């Protein structure tokens, strides 16, 4: 039984879906006005891992991730560049889709855009007005009445009276209550806008996700996900809108990932401390970012620096080491180590599942894989054959595949391979002659070129680092 932490109840709960075998999961996507950064990648990777594991456990997952392509930031950036807002957002949507491919993130079942959901958003707002939960203001704005929602604040554990004490109404706002939030914003001169019963305008941020969710997944969903910076006000307001409109529980489970931190601070464009996904992939293997996420708890902050990335990279190479081919055609000493592999396969499969069933404990599951790698490497170094290693290596590929890891080895041209093989022959001769300094020099120079040399009692092997 899978158990996951529900932000709404603040405890782990047994995972039970609305429909047997089907998971409806909505994850808040990005606001597309600039290059996506590695903080966005963290959230996308977390829910990709969740989805992959749910599918591994036999569920069908309807995964919806939206694009916010209508927003103040988009409008301001487009005005600076002198281009239409939707031209800007469409460019960055295409870029982000490529980012997700580069990170080996499964394409979402649906990727709705705000600009393409406008009739549904307007219909949603009209329904809230009819039910008394929203009201149009004289200036063309439409606001949600938080006082009509008795449970408002339960996701973020905030009380309306406490929120009101710190709230203020801007001059141009015409609210009944300081905490009322905009469902529709009257158009300002020069802004992109759409026709509505309340005049030209565009939707507020929160109503967009509620409407797209309703269109793609229906009135109730199993999992709503996103970064923990969205708990308030975004997800709080989504609950208020959707449940006021449908009269039903919106999401059964609320999952929130921690923030990526650089130098102890949340990574964001406003702080100017961002590293784009494109920049990261130009310098490091995409699997390194995934390993960084897997190494921690998805609910905790994640430190992003050279030290944690190097550790993730070493862990990745450790997993790859178990997939190296056999170095011998069988030896008497290999029998015992090889005989232990079938039991190790059964052990790692159960331990992997037990860890992931416990609120997607990827770090615990990864630790089990590292123990399994040790068993595979012990058998290979003892002289196990390719046939003896294959079932265990296949199991490792299967389980790392659940994590979305590709474990790709770097490749080269055949001529380069032959030259490296020749160097290792020369190096082996030097070691026979105890010319250790020259032997180490060849190994170190090859390492600088991206080639890792590993010595064992069966001789030296090499691979692209």
C-alpha positions in Angstrom: 0.0 0.0 0.0 1.4 3.4 -1.0 1.3 6.0 1.7 1.9 9.7 0.9 2.0 12.9 2.9 -1.0 15.1 2.4 -0.3 18.8 2.9 -4.0 19.3 3.7 -4.1 16.9 6.7 -0.4 17.2 7.6 0.0 13.5 7.8 0.7 10.4 5.8 -2.3 8.7 4.4 -3.1 5.4 2.5 -3.3 6.2 -1.2 -6.8 5.4 -2.6 -7.9 6.7 -5.9 -11.3 8.0 -6.9 -11.5 5.4 -9.7 -9.8 2.0 -9.4 -6.5 1.9 -11.2 -6.6 5.5 -12.4 -4.8 8.5 -11.0 -5.9 12.0 -11.9 -2.9 14.3 -11.2 -2.7 18.0 -11.9 0.7 19.8 -11.4 1.1 23.5 -11.7 3.4 24.4 -14.6 5.5 27.4 -15.4 4.8 31.0 -16.3 6.5 31.3 -19.6 8.2 34.7 -19.9 11.9 33.7 -19.8 14.1 30.6 -19.8 13.0 28.0 -17.3 15.5 27.4 -14.5 16.7 24.4 -12.5 14.2 25.2 -9.8 11.4 24.5 -12.3 13.3 21.3 -13.2 13.2 20.1 -9.6 9.4 20.3 -9.4 9.0 18.7 -12.9 11.4 15.9 -11.9 9.7 15.2 -8.6 6.3 14.7 -10.2 7.8 12.8 -13.1 9.3 10.3 -10.6 5.9 10.1 -8.8 4.2 9.4 -12.0 6.7 6.8 -13.1 6.4 5.0 -9.8 2.6 5.0 -9.9 2.7 3.5 -13.4 5.3 0.9 -12.2 2.8 -0.1 -9.5 0.1 -0.6 -12.1 -1.8 2.6 -12.2 -2.8 4.5 -15.3 -1.9 8.2 -14.7 -3.7 11.1 -16.4 -1.1 13.8 -15.8 -2.0 17.4 -16.5 0.6 20.3 -16.4 -0.5 23.7 -17.4 1.2 26.6 -19.1 0.5 30.1 -17.7 0.8 32.1 -20.9 -1.2 35.2 -19.8 0.4 37.1 -16.9 1.7 40.5 -15.8 5.3 39.3 -16.2 4.7 38.1 -19.7 3.0 41.3 -20.7 5.8 43.5 -19.2 8.6 41.4 -20.9 6.7 41.4 -24.2 6.3 45.2 -24.1 10.1 45.6 -23.4 10.9 43.4 -26.4 8.2 45.0 -28.6 6.5 41.8 -29.5 2.9 40.4 -28.8 2.6 38.6 -25.4 1.4 35.3 -26.9 4.4 35.3 -29.3 6.7 35.6 -26.4 4.9 32.9 -24.3 4.7 30.5 -27.2 8.5 30.7 -27.8 9.2 29.8 -24.1 6.6 27.0 -24.2 8.5 25.4 -27.0 11.8 25.9 -25.2 10.4 24.4 -22.0 9.0 21.4 -23.9 12.6 20.8 -25.2 13.9 21.2 -21.6 11.6 18.5 -20.4 12.7 16.2 -23.2 16.4 16.8 -22.4 15.6 15.9 -18.8 13.8 12.7 -19.8 10.6 13.9 -18.3 7.6 12.0 -19.7 5.2 14.3 -21.7 2.1 15.2 -19.7 -1.2 13.7 -20.8 -2.4 17.2 -21.4 -0.8 20.7 -21.3 -3.5 23.3 -21.4 -2.8 27.0 -21.9 -4.6 29.9 -20.3 -5.1 31.7 -23.6 -6.8 28.6 -25.0 -9.1 28.1 -22.1 -10.7 31.5 -21.9 -14.4 30.5 -22.6 -14.2 27.9 -19.8 -12.6 30.5 -17.4 -15.4 33.0 -18.1 -18.1 30.3 -17.6 -16.4 29.3 -14.3 -16.5 32.9 -13.0 -20.1 33.3 -14.1 -21.0 30.2 -12.0 -19.3 31.6 -8.9 -21.2 34.8 -9.3 -24.5 32.9 -9.7 -23.8 31.0 -6.5 -23.0 34.1 -4.5 -19.3 33.4 -4.1 -18.1 36.2 -6.4 -19.1 39.7 -7.4 -18.3 42.1 -10.2 -16.8 45.5 -9.1 -17.8 48.8 -10.7 -14.4 49.1 -12.4 -14.8 45.8 -14.3 -12.9 43.5 -12.0 -14.5 40.4 -10.5 -13.6 39.2 -7.0 -14.0 36.0 -4.9 -15.8 36.5 -1.6 -13.5 34.7 0.9 -16.1 35.3 3.7 -18.5 33.0 2.0 -16.0 30.1 2.2 -16.2 28.8 5.8 -13.1 26.6 5.3 -10.9 29.3 3.7 -7.3 29.0 4.9 -7.3 25.3 5.8 -4.6 24.2 3.4 -2.1 26.8 4.7 -3.4 26.6 8.3 -4.2 30.3 8.3 -7.2 32.1 9.9 -9.0 34.8 7.9 -8.9 37.2 10.8 -5.1 36.9 11.0 -4.8 37.3 7.2 -7.0 40.4 7.3 -4.8 42.1 9.9 -1.8 42.2 7.4 -3.8 42.8 4.3 -4.4 46.1 2.5 -6.5 47.2 -0.4 -4.8 49.0 -3.3 -6.3 52.3 -4.5 -7.5 50.8 -7.8 -9.1 47.8 -6.1 -12.8 47.8 -5.2 -13.0 44.8 -2.8 -15.6 44.1 -0.2 -13.0 42.4 2.0 -9.2 42.9 2.0 -8.6 39.2 1.4 -11.0 38.9 -1.6 -8.9 37.9 -4.7 -9.3 38.7 -8.3 -11.0 36.3 -10.7 -11.1 38.7 -13.6 -9.0 41.9 -14.1 -10.3 44.8 -16.2 -8.0 45.6 -19.1 -5.5 48.4 -18.8 -4.5 50.4 -21.9 -2.2 48.5 -24.2 -2.7 45.1 -22.5 -3.8 41.9 -24.1 -7.5 41.3 -23.3 -10.6 39.2 -24.0 -14.3 40.2 -24.1 -16.4 39.1 -21.1 -19.7 40.0 -19.5 -17.8 42.4 -17.3 -15.9 44.1 -20.2 -12.5 43.6 -21.7 -10.0 42.0 -19.4 -8.1 38.9 -18.5 -8.3 36.2 -15.8 -6.7 36.3 -12.4 -3.9 33.8 -11.8 -5.8 31.4 -9.5 -9.0 30.9 -11.5 -6.9 29.7 -14.5 -5.8 26.5 -12.9 -9.2 25.8 -11.4 -10.8 26.1 -14.9 -8.1 24.1 -16.7 -8.3 21.4 -14.1 -12.0 21.1 -14.4 -11.8 20.9 -18.2 -9.1 18.3 -18.3 -9.8 16.1 -15.3 -13.3 16.9 -14.1 -14.7 18.0 -10.7 -12.5 15.9 -8.5 -8.9 14.7 -8.8 -6.6 12.4 -6.8 -3.4 14.5 -6.6 -2.7 18.2 -6.9 1.0 19.0 -6.9 3.4 21.9 -7.1 6.1 23.7 -5.2 5.4 24.5 -1.6 5.6 28.2 -2.4 2.2 27.8 -4.1 0.4 26.6 -0.9 -0.7 30.2 -0.2 -2.3 31.9 -1.9 -2.5 29.9 -5.2 -3.5 26.5 -4.0 -5.6 27.9 -1.1 -7.5 29.9 -3.6 -7.9 27.0 -6.0 -9.6 25.0 -3.3 -11.9 27.9 -2.5 -12.9 28.5 -6.1 -13.3 24.9 -7.2 -15.2 23.6 -4.2 -17.5 26.6 -4.1 -18.3 26.0 -7.8 -18.7 22.2 -7.6 -19.8 21.6 -4.0 -17.4 18.7 -3.9 -13.9 17.9 -2.4 -11.4 19.1 -5.0 -8.3 17.0 -4.5 -7.9 14.0 -2.3 -4.2 14.6 -1.8 -2.1 17.7 -1.9 1.6 17.1 -2.6 4.2 19.9 -2.4 7.9 19.7 -3.2 10.5 21.8 -1.4 12.4 24.6 -3.0 15.8 24.5 -4.7 18.3 26.6 -2.9 21.4 28.2 -4.1 23.7 29.7 -1.4 20.9 29.2 1.2 18.3 31.2 -0.8 15.4 30.1 -2.9 16.3 30.2 -6.6 14.2 32.7 -8.5 14.3 35.3 -11.2 13.4 38.0 -8.8 16.6 37.3 -6.7 18.7 37.1 -9.8 20.3 33.8 -8.7 19.0 31.5 -11.4 20.7 28.8 -13.5 18.7 27.9 -16.6 18.0 24.3 -17.5 19.6 24.9 -20.8 22.8 26.2 -19.1 22.9 23.2 -16.7 22.5 20.6 -19.5 25.3 22.3 -21.4 27.7 21.5 -18.5 26.4 18.4 -16.8 24.6 15.2 -17.8 20.8 15.5 -17.4 20.8 12.4 -15.1 22.9 14.4 -12.6 20.0 16.7 -11.9 17.6 13.7 -11.5 20.1 12.1 -9.1 20.3 15.3 -7.1 16.5 15.1 -6.7 16.5 11.4 -5.9 19.1 11.8 -3.2 16.8 13.9 -1.0 13.2 14.0 0.3 10.9 15.6 -2.3 9.3 17.7 0.5 12.6 19.1 1.8 14.7 22.0 0.5 17.3 20.9 -2.0 20.8 22.5 -1.9 22.2 23.1 -5.4 25.9 23.7 -5.6 29.0 22.1 -7.0 29.4 19.8 -3.9 25.9 18.3 -4.1 26.1 18.0 -7.9 29.5 16.3 -7.7 28.0 13.9 -5.1 25.1 13.2 -7.5 27.5 12.6 -10.4 29.5 10.1 -8.3 26.4 8.3 -7.4 25.4 8.1 -11.0 28.8 6.7 -12.0 28.4 4.1 -9.2 25.1 2.9 -10.7 26.7 2.7 -14.1 29.6 0.7 -12.8 27.3 -2.3 -12.3 26.4 -2.3 -16.0 30.0 -2.9 -17.1 30.5 -6.2 -19.0 32.0 -9.2 -17.5 35.8 -9.3 -17.6 36.3 -13.0 -17.6 34.7 -16.2 -19.0 34.0 -17.7 -15.6 36.2 -18.6 -12.8 35.9 -21.1 -9.9 36.0 -18.2 -7.4 33.0 -16.6 -9.1 30.6 -19.4 -8.2 29.7 -18.2 -4.7 29.3 -14.5 -5.7 27.2 -15.3 -8.7 25.1 -17.7 -6.7 24.1 -14.9 -4.4 22.7 -12.7 -7.2 19.2 -14.3 -7.5 18.5 -13.6 -3.8 19.9 -10.1 -4.2 17.4 -9.5 -7.0 14.4 -10.5 -4.9 15.7 -8.5 -2.0 16.3 -5.3 -3.9 12.9 -5.4 -5.6 11.0 -5.7 -2.3 13.2 -3.1 -0.6 12.9 -0.7 -3.5 9.1 -1.0 -3.4 8.9 -0.7 0.4 10.9 2.5 0.3 9.0 4.1 -2.5 5.6 3.1 -1.0 6.6 5.2 2.0 5.8 8.7 0.6 8.0 8.2 -2.4 11.2 7.8 -0.3 13.6 7.9 -3.3 16.7 8.3 -1.1 15.9 5.1 0.7 15.2 3.3 -2.5 18.4 4.6 -4.0 20.4 3.3 -1.0 19.0 -0.2 -1.8 20.1 0.1 -5.4 23.6 1.0 -4.2 23.7 -2.2 -2.1 22.6 -4.1 -5.2 25.3 -2.5 -7.2 27.9 -3.8 -4.7 26.6 -7.3 -5.1 26.8 -7.1 -8.9 30.3 -5.6 -8.9 31.5 -8.2 -6.4 30.3 -11.0 -8.7 31.8 -9.5 -11.8 35.2 -8.8 -10.1 35.2 -12.4 -8.9 34.9 -13.6 -12.5 31.2 -14.0 -13.1 30.2 -14.5 -16.7 27.9 -12.2 -18.8 25.1 -14.8 -18.5 25.4 -14.9 -14.7 25.4 -11.0 -14.5 22.6 -10.3 -17.0 19.5 -11.0 -14.8 20.9 -8.7 -12.1 21.9 -6.0 -14.6 18.5 -6.2 -16.2 16.9 -5.7 -12.8 19.1 -2.7 -12.1 18.1 -1.2 -15.5 14.4 -1.8 -14.7 14.5 -0.1 -11.3 16.6 2.8 -12.4 14.2 3.2 -15.3 11.4 3.6 -12.8 13.4 6.6 -11.6 13.8 7.9 -15.2 17.5 7.4 -15.2 19.0 6.6 -18.5 22.5 5.6 -17.3 23.9 6.3 -20.8 27.6 5.7 -21.3 29.5 8.2 -23.4 30.6 6.9 -26.7 33.3 7.6 -29.2 34.4 6.6 -32.7 35.9 3.2 -33.2 39.3 4.6 -33.9 39.4 6.4 -30.6 38.4 3.1 -28.8 41.2 1.3 -30.6 43.7 3.9 -29.5 42.6 3.7 -25.9 42.8 -0.1 -26.0 46.4 0.3 -27.3 47.3 2.7 -24.5 46.0 0.2 -21.9 48.2 -2.5 -23.5 51.2 -0.3 -23.2 50.2 0.6 -19.6 49.8 -3.1 -18.7 53.3 -3.7 -19.9 54.6 -0.8 -17.9 52.9 -2.2 -14.8 54.6 -5.5 -15.4 57.9 -3.7 -15.4 56.8 -1.8 -12.3 57.0 1.6 -14.0 54.3 2.9 -11.7 54.8 6.6 -12.3 54.4 6.3 -16.1 51.4 3.9 -15.6 49.7 6.4 -13.4 50.5 9.2 -15.8 48.6 7.4 -18.6 45.6 6.8 -16.3 45.5 10.4 -15.2 45.9 11.8 -18.7 43.1 9.6 -19.9 40.9 10.7 -17.0 41.4 14.3 -18.0 40.1 13.4 -21.4 37.0 11.9 -20.0 38.1 8.2 -19.9 38.0 6.3 -16.5 40.5 3.4 -16.2 39.7 0.8 -13.5 42.2 -1.9 -12.4 41.2 -5.3 -11.1 42.9 -8.6 -10.7 41.6 -9.6 -14.1 43.2 -6.6 -15.7 42.3 -3.0 -16.6 39.1 -1.8 -18.2 38.0 1.6 -19.3 34.8 3.6 -19.9 33.8 7.1 -20.8 33.3 9.1 -17.6 
